[in-house]
Amino acid sequence: MSYYAIGIGGTGAKCLESLMHLCAAGLMPDNENLYLLFVDPDGANGSLGRAGMLLECYKNCKVNKAEGTEFLKTSITVAQPKVWSPLSKGVNKLKDFVGYSNLSNEYRHLFDVLFTPDERNTNLEKGFRGHPSIGSAVMASAISLDDVEPWLTIRDRINKDANGGKRSKVMLFGSIFGGTGASGFPTIARILKSQTKAKQDKYPCDLGGVLMLPYFSFDRIQGNEENEMHADSRDFLLNTQGALLYYRQQKYEEKFDTIYLLGSDDLRKMRVAKLGGNEQENDPHWTELYGALAALDFFAGKNANKQPYHLVARQSAGRLSWGDLPHDNDELRQKLFQLTRFSFAFLSTYYPMLKDISQNKKEYRAPWYINFFYYKNISLNNSLNNEMEEVKDYCEKFLLWLANVEFSVTGTRLEGDLKNLIDFSSFADVVSTDKGDEIKLRNRFSLSGFGNYLLPRMEEKDAGLADLWERMCNLKPKGEGSEDAWTFINELYRQCGNFRQ
Amino acid sequence: MTRLGFCLIVASLLFGIGFLALLPAERYVFENWLDITPLAGTTQQEWLQTFTDIGFYMLLIALMSTFFWHIAGYFKYRIIDWTSAGGWRVWFSILVIMTIVIIIFGYWWTDQTQDVGRYFATAVYVFNGVLVFWLSSLILSPSTVKYAPPGTIRLKKLWN
C-alpha cells in the first residue's frame, strides 16, 4: 500500500514541504512508501522550487541511509515528472489550449462570453493568475489517467494495491482562493475518483483533501506586472465563498472520504508580491503545518467514523501552542524536538568539528570520530563530500522551516515568554530586508541555547551539548554498521532523543 | 561503577605493580649491575633502601598526577563549544610538571654517591613516574579526552 500526496499550486507545494519535514522526523504512521507529486503550470514558482529542493535533499539523504532510527524513516517516491504541468510545450494561452482558431463561430462566441480577453490571451506559464475558471478548463482537459504521466502510473499503482487487497490513500493539497489550487483540487479529485478502477462497487483508494482557506495576503502587484492579469488578495474571501458554495452544490464532500478545511482569520501579508516565477516565494506558514498534520491523521486512518469535516481551533487568538496542534502531542513534540536537537548539534558542533579534522587533523579531540570513522576505516573526506553534506543541507532547511513556522504566527519579533511553539533565537535571526522581515540562520549558533527551544520552557539544560558530546564519546558502533557515515549520523540522532524534556 | 572509580583502580594497580615489581627490579640492577658506591658513612644497602623509599613517593606523585589528569580532563573538557575540544596540552602539562617535581625532589632526597648513581636514581624515578602516568592515562582517561595521551589511538585499535 502506498500513500500519495499531491500538492496543487504554491500552497500545495508548501503543504508538501511541511509534510516532508514531518516524514523526516519519523511522524508518518507506519513504514509505507509516500508518493509525491507537484501540480503547477508555473514550474519556476519560488515556493514550488523550495519544496522541490527539499525533496531532492530528502531523497539524497535517504538513498544510503542505514536503518535504525526514525530519521528519514519514510521512503519517498517522486513522480516522473516531479512537477506536472497541464500546459503543453508551446501552448501557454487558454485560447491556444482550446484551439480557438479552429473552433466554429458558435463555440468561439461561447468561449468569448465565458472568458475575458485577458483570460483568453494571458500567458499561463506563471500560473492561472488567481483565475480558477481558466485552470479548471485546462486541468480537466489535460489530466488523463490513461495516457498522461504521471497520472497513468498513479492509477496503475492504486489499482495494483487494490488487487493485492490493500487500499491506497491519496491526499490532495491546495488552496481554495488561488488559481491553480482552486481549479486543480476539485478537478483532480473528480477524475481520480471516477477513473480509477472500481472493484466490487468500491473505489480502490481513500481520497482525502486539505483545502486551504485564505490564510495570508499580499500587497498589490506593482511595476511592470501591474497591468497584467494577476491575483489580488482582496478577492480571496469572495473567491472562497463562491468556491465553498460550488463544493456544496456539486456535493464534493461525497467525492472525498475526508476533507480538511484550514485557514486563519489573520491574513498576514507575505513579504513578496509577485506575478509568479521564482520570485513568488512565500515563506512557510503555520497553517501548512496543520495541513501536513491533517495528512498524518488521514494516513493513520483515525477517522474511523468517516466524519466528512474536521474542525479545529486555537485556544487563544493570535497565538499557537503545542496543545493547539491536532496530533498526539507527546509524540509530535518529542519527535520534532529530537530532530531540532539533532539539526542544531549537527550544524553547530559535529559537522564543523569534522571539517576541522579533515583540514587540521588532531583527531584525538573528538573520540567519537575515532570510534565511528577512524577505527571503521571510513574516509572522512568522502563522507564530508557526500552524506554529511546532504544531511547538513537538510538540517539547515529544517531549522529554517521551523523558525519560519514560529515567526508566521505573529509575524513580529517576540521576546521572552511571548513565543509560541519554539524559541529559535539560538539558531536563527529575524533580519530586516527591503522586502520585509526575513528569517535567516545564524552563522554561529548560541550554544547555550541547545535544548531550550521547546516552549513552554522546561528545565534549563545549558550543558545539553556537553552531555551529548560525552555520550557520543562513550559510544562505539555496534556490529558491522554501514561503510559510510550513516552509523554515526543515526547514533547522533538517537542520542538527541535521549534528553528529558 | 563510575569512570573515576575505574581510574582509581587502574592507577592503583599500576602503582602497586610499580612498587612491587619495578622498584625491586631496579634495585637489583643498581646493586648488581651498576654497583653503586655511596659516600662514606652510608652503606650500599642503606642507600638502596633510601632509593626504594624515595621511589615509593615518586610513584605516589605519578598516582596523584593521574588522578589530577582525570579530574582536570573531566571538568575542563565538558565540551559545549567544539573549538575547546582537545586534552593533549593539559595531559602534556601535567606530565611535564610531574617530571619536574620528580626530578627536583628525587635528586634532592637521594643521598649522594661517588659515581653517577644519584643521576641514575633520578632517571629511574622519572622513568617510573612517566610509565605509570602514561599507562594509566592510556588505559583509562575521561571519555572526552581518552585519546589525548600519545599512542592511545593506535594501541586501542589493536584491541578494537
Interface residues (C-beta under 8 A of the other chain):
Chain A: S348 T349 Y350 P352 M353 D356 K362 E363 Y364 R365 A366 P367 I370 Y374 Y375 L447 S448 F450 D462 A463 L465 A466 W469 E470 C473 N474 K476
Chain B: R78 I79 I80 D81 W82 A85 G86 G87 W88 S143 T144 V145 K146 Y147 A148 T152 I153 K157 N160
